[in-house]
Amino acid sequence: MQGSSARHVDRIWSSILPRLDAYAYDHYRRYPSRLECGWIDLLHQRLTAAEVDPESQLFFVDDERGQSLICLKVRSWDQEHFGFQLGSIEILFSEGSDETCRDCLSEVLSSCKEQDLGFVSARINGDQLDAIHALEEKGFRYFEDIIWPVADCRKETADISQLGVRLIADEDLESVAAIAQCSPYQRGHYHCDPKFPRDRADLLYARWVKTAHAQHKPILVIEDDGKAAGYFVLDLPENVSAALGYRYGGMRSLGLSAAARGKGLGRRLFRGAVAWFRDQGCDFIDSGYASKNHLSARLHQGASFNSVYEEITMHLWLR
């Protein structure tokens, strides 16, 4: 764990724990849970994981003005893809004075410059205006707003095979990656930032698919005329299930070939994913879609997803 204000997780935890009951900005606070404080246990798990992750660094400022806890991740995967070092930060906890958050951000950015990072992104709760304004004052600019909804998949009645949806086969991988690279929706935060090369932003989605396949993540496909025409990368986050007491699934990345659009395949694939999670014994599913992706919003609304979290993505170029 690095950073001049970073402390051992046990000390951080004992310091912020008394304030967590009143803290409204955690990602999982409003997720359905059998355990009243399940989201707090999940936050503790995330901190513990960050402490032992060689690609994560924790920064913590704790004084009479307030507390601020930020995680910085510098992934080799990102550097391999873009050709330069990138960082991503998440404000895990921030309470009290605005200056406390600004001081913590200053330490994070100083570390980024010492590590010769060319770029850093930040993700923050859309309601946490003090932290958003602190990021703006440091030069961060808004690029994307992600809505995180949750649905009860136990109510789904469809049969996945009747929808024409199945798990990916090895021979599907290249065609699915090609669909991902040419996805009609290209308004994500990497595409919207003109400083990122367009071809590398396109290829990013294909690499995500291939990485998910290599990690044995479940990927569903739907066919059109005997060929894979769309895909859905899924997840079974065991840490979320353990902390919240319900079995959770996660919808992570959906793509449909341009030639297959307008045939109802996207709705069938979406419903097939819900049915697949039900068949795996899941109780709830979480997902994420950009607020400007109106087609995805309609799919989620039609499947009775309810929004529980809003996440702002901001960018800062360091050179």
Secondary structure, 3 states (H helix, E strand, C coil): CCCCCCCCHHHHHHHHHHHHCCCCCCCCCCCCCCCCCHHHHHHHHHHHHHHHCCCEEEEEEEECCEEEEEEEECCHHHHHHHCCCEEEEEEEEEEECHHHHHHHHHHHHHHHHHCCCCEEEEEEECCCHHHHHHHHHCCCEEEEEEEEEEEEHHHCCCCCCCCCEEECCHHHHHHHHHHHHCCCCCCCHHHHCCCCCHHHHHHHHHHHHHHHHHCCCCEEEEEECCEEEEEEEEECCHHHHHHHCCCEEEEEEEEECHHHCCCCHHHHHHHHHHHHHHHCCCCEEECCEECCCHHHHHHHHHCCCEEEEEEEEEEEECC
